[in-house]
Amino acid sequence: MSLDKSTLERVAYLARIKIEDSEIEKMITELNNIMKWIEELNEVDVNNVKPMTGVSNNSLREREDEVNDGGYSDEIVSNAPEKIDNSFTVPKVIE
């Protein structure tokens, strides 16, 4: 696939990118080179290659899924402008 001037202008219009007339030929050449490179990648045989989910095989450390209160609720609400029994209070919004 190769790009021509009208295709480039259409893509630039859709992407809301302003391209000066003096830059069009250079841009067409660069984009056509990128398209050739993509076509080369399509020729690579990847039938026996397993998909990667990441570049390293490290697994994340996991912790036990247990519910706790953290033990520091007093510290959490200490900066609140108003509080009632270790809970934040906010002004009433709906009347």
Stockholm file with secondary structure:
# STOCKHOLM 1.0

chainA/1-95         MSLDKSTLERVAYLARIKIEDSEIEKMITELNNIMKWIEELNEVDVNNVKPMTGVSNNSLREREDEVNDGGYSDEIVSNAPEKIDNSFTVPKVIE
#=GR chainA/1-95 SS CCCCHHHHHHHHHHTTCCCCGGGHHHHHHHHHHHHHHHHHHHTSCCTTCCCCSCSSCCCCCCCCCCCCCTTCHHHHHTTCSSEETTEECCCCCCC
#=GC SS_cons        CCCCHHHHHHHHHHTTCCCCGGGHHHHHHHHHHHHHHHHHHHTSCCTTCCCCSCSSCCCCCCCCCCCCCTTCHHHHHTTCSSEETTEECCCCCCC
//
